[in-house]
Every structure is written in structure tokens, then in C-alpha cells.
Amino acid sequence: MNRAATVLKDPAFARLKSAVIGATGLAYYADKDAALADRVSRRLAERGVPGLADYLAILDGEGPSGPEYQALINELTVGETFFFRYAEQFEALCAVAIPECLRRNEKSRMLRIWSAGCSTGPEVYTLEILLKRHFAEQLRGWQVSIVGTDINGSFLETARRGAYGNWAVRGLPPSVLAECFDRRDDQWVVKPRFREWTSFALFNLVEDRLPNYPRGLGALDVVLCRNVMIYFDEATRGRLLEGLHAALAPNGWLVVGHAETGPQVNALFTPVPVPGATLFRKPLPGVDPIAVLAPVPVPPEAAPPKAKPASKPSRTALVRRRPASTAPSTAPAPASDPVPPGLPAEGGDRAAALEAYLALAERNRLDPAVHYRLGLLEEELGVGDPVAAFKRALYLDSGFALADYHLALAYWRRGKLAPAQRHFRNARAAVAGLDGTDLVAEGGGLTVAELRSMIDLWFSGDEA
């Protein structure tokens, strides 16, 4: 019988498994006993410990921050990563998130970024390379901090060395390799110029509290937490997302892995779709994180604006965010209409939310914003006909930029590229000539400049 099989049959295995998952959040191993036993057996052999009872005594005596727990964590965690992994997300940061941060922090001239679960460090250095290759002039004289944290101490040692094999730099063009790395024997070493803003620290995303200002993990502009939450159970993911939300500055940006999106993220952050990726944004204080899905009620004392017969609403009015105290300009919702629920996690409540939005749209047939929000909800849930809802919004308000944008996205997701391009062009035309600092109607704080950047990603060459 091999060592892993012996570990599996040990009476203390279930207790060890529970203790390890509880301390690390690695629910990935909840149904992978063989893999867990194999990794634990390596530590038993390394320490010369005969059985799990003795090994548990060592772990209990040291606690999760002790050296043996750390050695076991090093065995359990995965370190496969490389530079510019999921390049489309870095392109989205470059096109949308970083320019917004530069505008927002123009007075403080500070930029704070966190790579949570940074593994051996390529993601952290990628960020500095991206910033210095694309935003060097704008960041001149700024205080920039890029913190990389991980639960695996050996990964962090590799990250601090900044030396990588061919696998980690695969796909990088020769010009980037020459500019950003020194070749030493069989290693690619990050040049000192691209290591000035980076630092690395041990951090347990399950046990350590957020925000954590002494470690620089507070008032952050951007957080990348990619392919980390896939190892956690739902409750742990929820707690971590709340911590990341607390650690971000208002209007800050979150980037998660492609398999980590869903209701838990949407409940706290506003999704911002760009080509090939979706970024998530922390709403401003007092703004509903799912404001794009929730109609704004009209206070009883607020008189609806007077309609101007025989004239279309001004395009500027359609693009600037309407004040919370007024209804959309076309046809305000009655003051008695309740705000439907947001986007709950469970199926029954989600069905109730959809029913509430359908009823609201029926009562407010001339309100383009209501049809737009219904389209967003139907697209999120994968039910109904969001294309028709977006079209109704545009029929009522032909200059509704975000309705055109999301209708284009809906067509693109369905493989209808010609109408998608047409509506991307319409969205671009709707904001042409407007001040980039204006807020987009129904955008939850999105500016005209940011929407332009998002739209331009869908075009290339002269057309963009």
C-alpha cells in the first residue's frame, strides 16, 4: 500500500481535512480526498511523522501561521501562472479602469493596486510593466503601490526574486522581453525599472481581516483576485467579496477570473462589460450596487418634469445622469410604484424579481429606463427577450446610449455581428461631442469618456 492510500485509511484523515479546509478555505479539496492524501503524505515523509494523529498535533500546536502549516499550504496550492495571463483583462484595465483612476486621483496623485493571490508574481510585474509602458507620462510624480499577496510563502520568495523560466514569459513579443527582462542563464529576470512599485507579503484571504491599512490593503483603486475564489466554498467567497469591497475605494475596480462571476459579485459590484472581459466597479456611497437593475422611485413631493410636445429630449440630457430626485424625462414612474427587489441569489426570489420588473414595465410602458433595466435583468438571468426590451427603450428614446451599447452586446453574444456593430456605432454617436466628465444616464457613475473607451474597443483601424 502506498503512502497516500495509508493516509486515506487513517482514522484521523477526516479531522485533518476539516482542519485544513477551515484554516485555508481550500474547499477545492472537499471532494478530492485522493489528491489531499497524496500531498499530506509528502509532508509526513518530509517530517518523518508516522501517522496523522501526530501530524495533527504538530499543526494544532503551531496554528495556521506556523511553519508546518505553511509547508503544507505550499503543497496544496497551485502556482501555475504567466505574464499577461488573460490578456483581454489587462487590455480592459488599460482602456477603461486605469484612465478612470488617473482622472479620479488627479489631486492626490496616488494609485494603489492589489494582486490578491499573486502566486509567484507574474501578475504583479505585469501590472507595473503595463503602467510604465502605457501611462509613464501621466504617472510622472505619482505615488504608485502594487502589492502582491499570497498564502504560499515559497511562491512569494520566487516572486521577490523576479526570475522566471521560458514558460512564464511564453507569448511575450521579443520587444517586450528585451525592454522588461534581463537574460541570465536559463532565466528571465525582471529589470529593476519594472520592480520599483511592487512589494510582496504573506496574507491569508480567509483568516486575515480587510481592509488592512498597515499592509497597504485599504482605499485601493484596483484589486485583482483571479482564479482564487474557485478554491473556496460559497460562504467563504461571500465573506471574501465583502472584504474586497471594503478594501476598495469608492468607484474602485475589481477583476476576477472568468469562472468567478455571478450573483455574489453582482450583489456588491456593478459589472462593466468590455470586449472579452467584464470588470466590476464598487459603487459610490449611497448608490445601489445594482442601480442599473433597480428603478429610482420618485418622491411623492417631487413634481414630474413637464414634457415638451413635438420635440425630442436633448441628447445631453439623455447622457447625463438624472438626479435621484427626478424620474426619467420621457414618462416618470408613478410615485406609488415600489422598487422591485434586486438580483437575489436563489431561484425563487430571482423569479419574483423578474415578475416585479415585468409588472413595472407593464405599468410604465412609456418609460425607456424601465425597459432598459428589464433587459439587463433578463440578460443576466438568461430568460425572456432582452433584445426586445432594449429595442423598446430605444424606440422610446433614440438617444439612449447605454441601451444601444447593451443591445449591441446582446447581439454580439448571439453571433449577430452586423447589428451588433450598428448599435455600437449608434452608442458612439449618442455621446459624440459631449464632455467626457458627464455621467451616462443609467450608468451607475460611468462617465462619457469611460463609455467611449468601452465602445472603441469594439472597433479597429480608421473606424475607431
KEKE-501116 format. One record per residue (C-alpha): residue in three letters; x, y, z. Coordinates in nm, 4 decimals. Layout:
BEGIN
{r ala, {X, Y, Z}}
...
This chain:
BEGIN
{r met, {0.0000, 0.0000, 0.0000}}
{r asn, {0.1455, 0.3411, -0.0972}}
{r arg, {0.1737, 0.6309, 0.1445}}
{r ala, {-0.1294, 0.8236, 0.0085}}
{r ala, {-0.3535, 0.5176, 0.0490}}
{r thr, {-0.2304, 0.4772, 0.4063}}
{r val, {-0.3176, 0.8393, 0.4793}}
{r leu, {-0.6666, 0.7898, 0.3320}}
{r lys, {-0.7322, 0.4948, 0.5648}}
{r asp, {-0.6030, 0.6755, 0.8731}}
{r pro, {-0.8899, 0.7381, 1.1229}}
{r ala, {-0.7717, 1.0961, 1.1686}}
{r phe, {-0.7943, 1.1850, 0.7969}}
{r ala, {-1.1432, 1.3404, 0.8197}}
{r arg, {-1.0353, 1.5580, 1.1127}}
{r leu, {-0.7220, 1.6700, 0.9299}}
{r lys, {-0.9208, 1.7507, 0.6176}}
{r ser, {-1.1693, 1.9609, 0.8144}}
{r ala, {-0.8911, 2.1471, 0.9944}}
{r val, {-0.7004, 2.2258, 0.6740}}
{r ile, {-1.0061, 2.3481, 0.4821}}
{r gly, {-1.1165, 2.5546, 0.7813}}
{r ala, {-0.7785, 2.7257, 0.8131}}
{r thr, {-0.7145, 2.7869, 0.4431}}
{r gly, {-1.0589, 2.7999, 0.2815}}
{r leu, {-0.9397, 2.5483, 0.0220}}
{r ala, {-1.2800, 2.3858, -0.0293}}
{r tyr, {-1.1382, 2.2702, -0.3624}}
{r tyr, {-1.0238, 1.9596, -0.1699}}
{r ala, {-1.3672, 1.8886, -0.0194}}
{r asp, {-1.4316, 1.6161, -0.2782}}
{r lys, {-1.0707, 1.5369, -0.3686}}
{r asp, {-0.9583, 1.3073, -0.0884}}
{r ala, {-0.7007, 1.1257, -0.3002}}
{r ala, {-0.5290, 1.4491, -0.4052}}
{r leu, {-0.5292, 1.5787, -0.0473}}
{r ala, {-0.3940, 1.2498, 0.0883}}
{r asp, {-0.1154, 1.2499, -0.1696}}
{r arg, {0.0016, 1.5975, -0.0698}}
{r val, {-0.0275, 1.5292, 0.3025}}
{r ser, {0.1742, 1.2086, 0.2608}}
{r arg, {0.4639, 1.4115, 0.1220}}
{r arg, {0.4709, 1.6218, 0.4368}}
{r leu, {0.4596, 1.3103, 0.6583}}
{r ala, {0.7590, 1.1688, 0.4736}}
{r glu, {0.9440, 1.5007, 0.4907}}
{r arg, {0.8870, 1.5350, 0.8648}}
{r gly, {0.9305, 1.1656, 0.9429}}
{r val, {0.5919, 1.1575, 1.1212}}
{r pro, {0.4366, 0.8097, 1.1438}}
{r gly, {0.0646, 0.8978, 1.1375}}
{r leu, {-0.1946, 1.1703, 1.1094}}
{r ala, {-0.2638, 1.1949, 1.4826}}
{r asp, {0.0962, 1.3020, 1.5431}}
{r tyr, {0.0864, 1.5323, 1.2412}}
{r leu, {-0.2339, 1.6958, 1.3613}}
{r ala, {-0.0722, 1.7550, 1.6973}}
{r ile, {0.2076, 1.9458, 1.5205}}
{r leu, {-0.0396, 2.1563, 1.3216}}
{r asp, {-0.2549, 2.2285, 1.6259}}
{r gly, {0.0491, 2.3255, 1.8271}}
{r glu, {0.1772, 2.5712, 1.5660}}
{r gly, {-0.1528, 2.7124, 1.4381}}
{r pro, {-0.2207, 2.8248, 1.0804}}
{r ser, {0.0680, 3.0727, 1.0822}}
{r gly, {0.3247, 2.8111, 1.1882}}
{r pro, {0.5985, 2.6730, 0.9611}}
{r glu, {0.4446, 2.3274, 0.9130}}
{r tyr, {0.1049, 2.4678, 0.8200}}
{r gln, {0.2896, 2.6907, 0.5728}}
{r ala, {0.4769, 2.3928, 0.4293}}
{r leu, {0.1504, 2.2036, 0.3866}}
{r ile, {-0.0119, 2.5046, 0.2222}}
{r asn, {0.2811, 2.5176, -0.0182}}
{r glu, {0.1978, 2.1598, -0.1178}}
{r leu, {-0.1747, 2.2282, -0.1552}}
{r thr, {-0.1769, 2.5485, -0.3585}}
{r val, {-0.1262, 2.5798, -0.7325}}
{r gly, {0.1414, 2.8114, -0.8702}}
{r glu, {0.0851, 2.7883, -1.2457}}
{r thr, {0.0766, 3.1409, -1.3869}}
{r phe, {0.2456, 3.3535, -1.6503}}
{r phe, {0.2873, 3.7134, -1.7659}}
{r phe, {-0.0157, 3.8872, -1.9180}}
{r arg, {-0.2370, 3.5872, -1.8420}}
{r tyr, {-0.5875, 3.6590, -1.9769}}
{r ala, {-0.4556, 3.9494, -2.1806}}
{r glu, {-0.8051, 4.0780, -2.2537}}
{r gln, {-0.8494, 4.1691, -1.8867}}
{r phe, {-0.5273, 4.3704, -1.8893}}
{r glu, {-0.6462, 4.5389, -2.2095}}
{r ala, {-0.9704, 4.6293, -2.0320}}
{r leu, {-0.7754, 4.7739, -1.7386}}
{r cys, {-0.5638, 4.9742, -1.9795}}
{r ala, {-0.8609, 5.1047, -2.1790}}
{r val, {-1.1170, 5.1691, -1.9059}}
{r ala, {-1.0137, 5.1260, -1.5414}}
{r ile, {-0.6681, 5.2858, -1.5252}}
{r pro, {-0.7689, 5.6030, -1.7157}}
{r glu, {-1.0652, 5.6414, -1.4782}}
{r cys, {-0.8347, 5.6025, -1.1763}}
{r leu, {-0.5980, 5.8659, -1.3153}}
{r arg, {-0.8831, 6.1142, -1.3561}}
{r arg, {-1.0309, 6.0348, -1.0153}}
{r asn, {-0.6964, 6.0640, -0.8316}}
{r glu, {-0.5640, 6.3674, -1.0167}}
{r lys, {-0.5424, 6.5706, -0.6953}}
{r ser, {-0.3940, 6.3059, -0.4654}}
{r arg, {-0.1608, 6.1675, -0.7371}}
{r met, {-0.1740, 5.8248, -0.5740}}
{r leu, {-0.2566, 5.4881, -0.7306}}
{r arg, {-0.2960, 5.1719, -0.5203}}
{r ile, {-0.3320, 4.8246, -0.6720}}
{r trp, {-0.3531, 4.4832, -0.5034}}
{r ser, {-0.2918, 4.1435, -0.6594}}
{r ala, {-0.4657, 3.9059, -0.4161}}
{r gly, {-0.3391, 3.5506, -0.4539}}
{r cys, {-0.0449, 3.6602, -0.6681}}
{r ser, {0.1259, 3.3176, -0.6723}}
{r thr, {0.4852, 3.3551, -0.7971}}
{r gly, {0.4405, 3.7173, -0.9048}}
{r pro, {0.3957, 3.7483, -1.2833}}
{r glu, {0.0622, 3.9270, -1.2380}}
{r val, {0.2209, 4.1903, -1.0142}}
{r tyr, {0.5085, 4.2620, -1.2521}}
{r thr, {0.2671, 4.2601, -1.5467}}
{r leu, {0.0822, 4.5475, -1.3827}}
{r glu, {0.3964, 4.7575, -1.3425}}
{r ile, {0.5046, 4.6784, -1.6983}}
{r leu, {0.1616, 4.7810, -1.8260}}
{r leu, {0.1585, 5.1059, -1.6271}}
{r lys, {0.5104, 5.2099, -1.7281}}
{r arg, {0.4690, 5.1191, -2.0951}}
{r his, {0.1302, 5.2879, -2.1398}}
{r phe, {0.0949, 5.5543, -1.8689}}
{r ala, {0.4509, 5.6659, -1.7937}}
{r glu, {0.3889, 6.0353, -1.8645}}
{r gln, {0.0584, 6.0513, -1.6776}}
{r leu, {0.2121, 5.8824, -1.3711}}
{r arg, {0.5206, 6.1002, -1.3544}}
{r gly, {0.5495, 6.2244, -0.9950}}
{r trp, {0.2740, 5.9923, -0.8686}}
{r gln, {0.2994, 5.7602, -0.5700}}
{r val, {0.2193, 5.4145, -0.7069}}
{r ser, {0.1878, 5.0981, -0.4964}}
{r ile, {0.1346, 4.7470, -0.6347}}
{r val, {0.1077, 4.4905, -0.3549}}
{r gly, {0.1115, 4.1195, -0.4239}}
{r thr, {-0.0017, 3.8788, -0.1515}}
{r asp, {-0.0339, 3.5030, -0.1280}}
{r ile, {-0.0822, 3.2348, 0.1355}}
{r asn, {0.2148, 3.0384, -0.0023}}
{r gly, {0.5462, 3.1645, 0.1362}}
{r ser, {0.7623, 2.9787, -0.1170}}
{r phe, {0.5689, 3.1400, -0.4023}}
{r leu, {0.6437, 3.4818, -0.2534}}
{r glu, {1.0150, 3.4030, -0.2351}}
{r thr, {1.0078, 3.3286, -0.6074}}
{r ala, {0.8118, 3.6489, -0.6681}}
{r arg, {1.0672, 3.8611, -0.4838}}
{r arg, {1.3500, 3.7120, -0.6916}}
{r gly, {1.1635, 3.8084, -1.0091}}
{r ala, {1.3362, 3.5357, -1.2135}}
{r tyr, {1.1306, 3.3106, -1.4415}}
{r gly, {1.1701, 3.0332, -1.6938}}
{r asn, {1.0524, 3.0298, -2.0536}}
{r trp, {0.7069, 2.9003, -1.9549}}
{r ala, {0.6185, 3.2131, -1.7551}}
{r val, {0.7091, 3.4519, -2.0397}}
{r arg, {0.5649, 3.2464, -2.3235}}
{r gly, {0.3840, 3.4523, -2.5828}}
{r leu, {0.5569, 3.7809, -2.4984}}
{r pro, {0.6905, 3.9568, -2.8083}}
{r pro, {1.0700, 3.9939, -2.8373}}
{r ser, {1.0428, 4.3715, -2.7941}}
{r val, {0.8792, 4.3310, -2.4520}}
{r leu, {1.1308, 4.0675, -2.3454}}
{r ala, {1.4180, 4.2958, -2.4425}}
{r glu, {1.2689, 4.6020, -2.2739}}
{r cys, {1.1490, 4.4434, -1.9487}}
{r phe, {1.3773, 4.1437, -1.8748}}
{r asp, {1.7451, 4.0575, -1.8414}}
{r arg, {1.8544, 3.7147, -1.9622}}
{r arg, {2.0597, 3.5260, -1.7034}}
{r asp, {2.1478, 3.1685, -1.7950}}
{r asp, {1.8089, 2.9984, -1.8456}}
{r gln, {1.6099, 3.2625, -1.6541}}
{r trp, {1.4287, 3.5815, -1.7493}}
{r val, {1.4796, 3.8371, -1.4697}}
{r val, {1.2513, 4.1397, -1.4385}}
{r lys, {1.4575, 4.4545, -1.4817}}
{r pro, {1.4910, 4.6850, -1.1774}}
{r arg, {1.2975, 4.9578, -1.3575}}
{r phe, {0.9846, 4.7392, -1.3516}}
{r arg, {1.0197, 4.6448, -0.9840}}
{r glu, {1.0137, 4.9904, -0.8265}}
{r trp, {0.6458, 4.9963, -0.7329}}
{r thr, {0.5994, 4.6328, -0.6336}}
{r ser, {0.6063, 4.4641, -0.2927}}
{r phe, {0.5038, 4.1193, -0.1677}}
{r ala, {0.3580, 3.9995, 0.1622}}
{r leu, {0.2082, 3.6880, 0.3170}}
{r phe, {-0.1691, 3.7203, 0.3548}}
{r asn, {-0.4461, 3.4697, 0.4264}}
{r leu, {-0.7599, 3.5764, 0.2402}}
{r val, {-0.9723, 3.3532, 0.4645}}
{r glu, {-0.8426, 3.4480, 0.8096}}
{r asp, {-0.6880, 3.7962, 0.7795}}
{r arg, {-0.9177, 4.0980, 0.8084}}
{r leu, {-0.9909, 4.3525, 0.5382}}
{r pro, {-0.9285, 4.6348, 0.4953}}
{r asn, {-0.5755, 4.6090, 0.6338}}
{r tyr, {-0.4181, 4.9530, 0.6155}}
{r pro, {-0.0841, 4.8618, 0.7807}}
{r arg, {-0.0194, 4.6280, 0.4870}}
{r gly, {-0.1399, 4.8795, 0.2299}}
{r leu, {-0.4661, 4.6943, 0.1687}}
{r gly, {-0.7166, 4.9751, 0.2026}}
{r ala, {-0.8562, 5.2593, -0.0115}}
{r leu, {-0.7428, 5.0583, -0.3144}}
{r asp, {-0.8109, 5.1690, -0.6699}}
{r val, {-0.7844, 4.8261, -0.8348}}
{r val, {-0.7940, 4.4736, -0.6927}}
{r leu, {-0.7157, 4.1637, -0.8971}}
{r cys, {-0.8371, 3.8423, -0.7339}}
{r arg, {-0.8323, 3.5962, -1.0222}}
{r asn, {-0.8723, 3.2196, -1.0021}}
{r val, {-0.8567, 3.2330, -0.6226}}
{r met, {-1.2220, 3.2029, -0.5242}}
{r ile, {-1.2653, 2.8856, -0.7305}}
{r tyr, {-1.0947, 2.7054, -0.4422}}
{r phe, {-1.3383, 2.8411, -0.1810}}
{r asp, {-1.6896, 2.7398, -0.0831}}
{r glu, {-1.9818, 2.9797, -0.1291}}
{r ala, {-1.9783, 3.1148, 0.2273}}
{r thr, {-1.6042, 3.1851, 0.2120}}
{r arg, {-1.6404, 3.3529, -0.1261}}
{r gly, {-1.9127, 3.5753, 0.0144}}
{r arg, {-1.7002, 3.6843, 0.3104}}
{r leu, {-1.4007, 3.7494, 0.0870}}
{r leu, {-1.6048, 3.9575, -0.1588}}
{r glu, {-1.7333, 4.1694, 0.1294}}
{r gly, {-1.3732, 4.2198, 0.2420}}
{r leu, {-1.2580, 4.3159, -0.1080}}
{r his, {-1.5496, 4.5570, -0.1324}}
{r ala, {-1.4465, 4.7174, 0.1984}}
{r ala, {-1.0824, 4.7419, 0.0876}}
{r leu, {-1.1646, 4.9229, -0.2373}}
{r ala, {-1.2053, 5.2971, -0.2629}}
{r pro, {-1.5451, 5.4218, -0.3847}}
{r asn, {-1.5591, 5.3695, -0.7621}}
{r gly, {-1.2656, 5.1257, -0.7331}}
{r trp, {-1.2323, 4.8320, -0.9730}}
{r leu, {-1.2344, 4.4544, -0.9118}}
{r val, {-1.1057, 4.1938, -1.1577}}
{r val, {-1.1984, 3.8288, -1.1004}}
{r gly, {-1.1478, 3.5097, -1.3002}}
{r his, {-1.3829, 3.4201, -1.5818}}
{r ala, {-1.5323, 3.1373, -1.3734}}
{r glu, {-1.5819, 3.3568, -1.0650}}
{r thr, {-1.8533, 3.5947, -1.1838}}
{r gly, {-2.2161, 3.5592, -1.0805}}
{r pro, {-2.4774, 3.6788, -0.8312}}
{r gln, {-2.2356, 3.7037, -0.5365}}
{r val, {-2.0190, 3.9535, -0.7250}}
{r asn, {-2.3148, 4.1354, -0.8809}}
{r ala, {-2.4723, 4.1863, -0.5384}}
{r leu, {-2.1820, 4.4121, -0.4343}}
{r phe, {-2.0357, 4.5487, -0.7576}}
{r thr, {-2.1587, 4.6995, -1.0822}}
{r pro, {-2.0495, 4.4909, -1.3840}}
{r val, {-1.8838, 4.6880, -1.6651}}
{r pro, {-1.8712, 4.4727, -1.9815}}
{r val, {-1.5895, 4.5293, -2.2302}}
{r pro, {-1.4812, 4.3072, -2.5216}}
{r gly, {-1.3728, 3.9676, -2.3932}}
{r ala, {-1.3950, 4.0649, -2.0264}}
{r thr, {-1.6142, 4.2098, -1.7542}}
{r leu, {-1.4726, 4.4415, -1.4908}}
{r phe, {-1.6579, 4.5145, -1.1674}}
{r arg, {-1.6861, 4.8530, -1.0030}}
{r lys, {-1.7602, 4.9468, -0.6431}}
{r pro, {-2.0462, 5.1991, -0.6471}}
{r leu, {-2.0174, 5.5357, -0.4800}}
{r pro, {-2.1529, 5.5599, -0.1232}}
{r gly, {-2.5295, 5.5807, -0.1251}}
{r val, {-2.5569, 5.4304, -0.4730}}
{r asp, {-2.7295, 5.0930, -0.5009}}
{r pro, {-2.4683, 4.8442, -0.6317}}
{r ile, {-2.7308, 4.7094, -0.8677}}
{r ala, {-2.8669, 5.0514, -0.9550}}
{r val, {-2.8617, 4.9542, -1.3204}}
{r leu, {-3.1275, 4.6973, -1.2334}}
{r ala, {-3.3334, 4.8974, -0.9836}}
{r pro, {-3.5625, 5.1836, -1.0876}}
{r val, {-3.5246, 5.5025, -0.8867}}
{r pro, {-3.8555, 5.5839, -0.7084}}
{r val, {-3.9986, 5.9326, -0.7357}}
{r pro, {-4.0619, 6.1025, -0.4001}}
{r pro, {-4.4299, 6.1997, -0.3654}}
{r glu, {-4.3387, 6.5661, -0.3285}}
{r ala, {-4.1325, 6.5729, -0.6490}}
{r ala, {-4.3312, 6.7094, -0.9397}}
{r pro, {-4.2675, 6.5293, -1.2682}}
{r pro, {-4.0926, 6.7394, -1.5313}}
{r lys, {-4.3165, 6.8931, -1.7924}}
{r ala, {-4.2927, 6.7261, -2.1302}}
{r lys, {-4.2130, 6.9381, -2.4347}}
{r pro, {-4.4573, 6.8377, -2.7063}}
{r ala, {-4.3389, 6.7902, -3.0642}}
{r ser, {-3.9699, 6.7838, -2.9679}}
{r lys, {-3.7234, 6.5132, -2.8767}}
{r pro, {-3.5355, 6.5187, -2.5467}}
{r ser, {-3.1910, 6.6772, -2.5761}}
{r arg, {-2.9113, 6.4291, -2.6265}}
{r thr, {-2.7106, 6.5861, -2.3443}}
{r ala, {-2.9980, 6.5298, -2.1039}}
{r leu, {-3.0146, 6.1682, -2.2129}}
{r val, {-2.6486, 6.1128, -2.1375}}
{r arg, {-2.6007, 6.2944, -1.8086}}
{r arg, {-2.7106, 6.1013, -1.5042}}
{r arg, {-3.0533, 6.2143, -1.3934}}
{r pro, {-3.0740, 6.3413, -1.0339}}
{r ala, {-3.2093, 6.0896, -0.7865}}
{r ser, {-3.4980, 6.3239, -0.7109}}
{r thr, {-3.6401, 6.3149, -1.0633}}
{r ala, {-3.7731, 6.0494, -1.2922}}
{r pro, {-3.6583, 5.9812, -1.6494}}
{r ser, {-3.7595, 6.2654, -1.8776}}
{r thr, {-3.9876, 6.0698, -2.1095}}
{r ala, {-4.2519, 5.9338, -1.8698}}
{r pro, {-4.1917, 5.9249, -1.4960}}
{r ala, {-4.2963, 5.6203, -1.2966}}
{r pro, {-4.5837, 5.6796, -1.0575}}
{r ala, {-4.4751, 5.7657, -0.7063}}
{r ser, {-4.6690, 5.4714, -0.5690}}
{r asp, {-4.4669, 5.2139, -0.7646}}
{r pro, {-4.2492, 5.0141, -0.5245}}
{r val, {-3.8883, 4.9449, -0.6124}}
{r pro, {-3.8621, 4.5813, -0.7212}}
{r pro, {-3.6109, 4.3600, -0.5448}}
{r gly, {-3.2571, 4.3398, -0.6734}}
{r leu, {-3.0979, 4.0233, -0.8045}}
{r pro, {-3.1225, 3.7618, -0.5263}}
{r ala, {-2.9068, 3.4513, -0.5237}}
{r glu, {-3.1806, 3.1886, -0.5030}}
{r gly, {-3.4036, 3.0788, -0.7878}}
{r gly, {-3.7424, 3.1509, -0.6296}}
{r asp, {-3.6504, 3.5060, -0.5333}}
{r arg, {-3.4955, 3.5676, -0.8728}}
{r ala, {-3.8235, 3.4639, -1.0346}}
{r ala, {-4.0067, 3.7062, -0.8042}}
{r ala, {-3.7674, 3.9856, -0.9024}}
{r leu, {-3.8319, 3.9202, -1.2700}}
{r glu, {-4.2074, 3.9210, -1.2139}}
{r ala, {-4.1778, 4.2550, -1.0336}}
{r tyr, {-3.9837, 4.4110, -1.3213}}
{r leu, {-4.2284, 4.2760, -1.5804}}
{r ala, {-4.5163, 4.4265, -1.3849}}
{r leu, {-4.3342, 4.7590, -1.3550}}
{r ala, {-4.2684, 4.7649, -1.7306}}
{r glu, {-4.6369, 4.6954, -1.7945}}
{r arg, {-4.7396, 4.9876, -1.5733}}
{r asn, {-4.4754, 5.2209, -1.7206}}
{r arg, {-4.4869, 5.1398, -2.0902}}
{r leu, {-4.3544, 5.4812, -2.1953}}
{r asp, {-4.0505, 5.4843, -1.9644}}
{r pro, {-3.7382, 5.3804, -2.1609}}
{r ala, {-3.5325, 5.3378, -1.8428}}
{r val, {-3.7697, 5.0714, -1.7085}}
{r his, {-3.7480, 4.8682, -2.0307}}
{r tyr, {-3.3695, 4.9069, -2.0318}}
{r arg, {-3.3419, 4.7739, -1.6753}}
{r leu, {-3.5757, 4.4874, -1.7583}}
{r gly, {-3.3461, 4.3980, -2.0489}}
{r leu, {-3.0434, 4.3951, -1.8183}}
{r leu, {-3.2201, 4.1649, -1.5736}}
{r glu, {-3.3412, 3.9272, -1.8469}}
{r glu, {-2.9915, 3.9117, -1.9949}}
{r glu, {-2.8421, 3.8429, -1.6512}}
{r leu, {-3.0907, 3.5641, -1.5782}}
{r gly, {-3.0843, 3.4196, -1.9298}}
{r val, {-3.4626, 3.4400, -1.9671}}
{r gly, {-3.7181, 3.6391, -2.1662}}
{r asp, {-3.6208, 3.8581, -2.4603}}
{r pro, {-3.3646, 4.1221, -2.3560}}
{r val, {-3.3141, 4.2249, -2.7196}}
{r ala, {-3.6806, 4.3257, -2.7400}}
{r ala, {-3.6578, 4.5141, -2.4099}}
{r phe, {-3.3550, 4.7152, -2.5263}}
{r lys, {-3.5327, 4.7871, -2.8557}}
{r arg, {-3.8367, 4.9192, -2.6694}}
{r ala, {-3.6104, 5.1504, -2.4694}}
{r leu, {-3.4556, 5.2833, -2.7910}}
{r tyr, {-3.7944, 5.3230, -2.9606}}
{r leu, {-3.8954, 5.5499, -2.6734}}
{r asp, {-3.5575, 5.7253, -2.6517}}
{r ser, {-3.3469, 5.7023, -2.9666}}
{r gly, {-3.0509, 5.8725, -2.7983}}
{r phe, {-3.0274, 5.6241, -2.5059}}
{r ala, {-2.6537, 5.5441, -2.5298}}
{r leu, {-2.6391, 5.2531, -2.2844}}
{r ala, {-2.9467, 5.0895, -2.4371}}
{r asp, {-2.7669, 5.0893, -2.7738}}
{r tyr, {-2.4493, 4.9591, -2.6099}}
{r his, {-2.6185, 4.6698, -2.4301}}
{r leu, {-2.8305, 4.5853, -2.7325}}
{r ala, {-2.5053, 4.5603, -2.9292}}
{r leu, {-2.3596, 4.3302, -2.6628}}
{r ala, {-2.6741, 4.1149, -2.6700}}
{r tyr, {-2.6490, 4.0789, -3.0483}}
{r trp, {-2.2758, 4.0015, -3.0234}}
{r arg, {-2.3362, 3.7262, -2.7671}}
{r arg, {-2.5876, 3.5722, -3.0079}}
{r gly, {-2.3460, 3.5780, -3.3015}}
{r lys, {-2.5271, 3.8592, -3.4868}}
{r leu, {-2.2247, 4.0729, -3.5654}}
{r ala, {-2.3715, 4.3136, -3.8212}}
{r pro, {-2.6478, 4.4521, -3.5956}}
{r ala, {-2.4008, 4.4492, -3.3052}}
{r gln, {-2.1641, 4.6783, -3.4959}}
{r arg, {-2.4552, 4.9024, -3.5988}}
{r his, {-2.5644, 4.9578, -3.2394}}
{r phe, {-2.2076, 5.0085, -3.1167}}
{r arg, {-2.1860, 5.2872, -3.3760}}
{r asn, {-2.5187, 5.4282, -3.2591}}
{r ala, {-2.3968, 5.4308, -2.8979}}
{r arg, {-2.0815, 5.6097, -3.0042}}
{r ala, {-2.2818, 5.8680, -3.1977}}
{r ala, {-2.5100, 5.9281, -2.8980}}
{r val, {-2.2175, 6.0557, -2.6881}}
{r ala, {-2.0243, 6.2274, -2.9673}}
{r gly, {-1.9327, 6.5831, -2.8827}}
{r leu, {-2.0231, 6.5555, -2.5140}}
{r asp, {-1.7945, 6.6413, -2.2243}}
{r gly, {-1.6030, 6.3303, -2.1164}}
{r thr, {-1.6724, 6.4041, -1.7499}}
{r asp, {-2.0516, 6.3903, -1.7962}}
{r leu, {-2.2197, 6.0914, -1.6319}}
{r val, {-2.4017, 5.8470, -1.8554}}
{r ala, {-2.7746, 5.8025, -1.7905}}
{r glu, {-2.8418, 5.4748, -1.6038}}
{r gly, {-2.4647, 5.4128, -1.5862}}
{r gly, {-2.4238, 5.3993, -1.2078}}
{r gly, {-2.1428, 5.6592, -1.2186}}
{r leu, {-1.9998, 5.5673, -1.5597}}
{r thr, {-1.8605, 5.8726, -1.7404}}
{r val, {-1.8915, 5.9566, -2.1090}}
{r ala, {-1.5147, 5.9144, -2.1504}}
{r glu, {-1.5274, 5.5670, -1.9980}}
{r leu, {-1.8189, 5.4648, -2.2194}}
{r arg, {-1.6317, 5.5915, -2.5253}}
{r ser, {-1.3309, 5.3788, -2.4281}}
{r met, {-1.5542, 5.0739, -2.3855}}
{r ile, {-1.7177, 5.1302, -2.7250}}
{r asp, {-1.3903, 5.1951, -2.9060}}
{r leu, {-1.2596, 4.8544, -2.8007}}
{r trp, {-1.5115, 4.7030, -3.0441}}
{r phe, {-1.3653, 4.8817, -3.3449}}
{r ser, {-1.0239, 4.8774, -3.5081}}
{r gly, {-0.8294, 5.0845, -3.7554}}
{r asp, {-0.9791, 5.4006, -3.9008}}
{r glu, {-1.3291, 5.3169, -3.7818}}
{r ala, {-1.2269, 5.3555, -3.4150}}
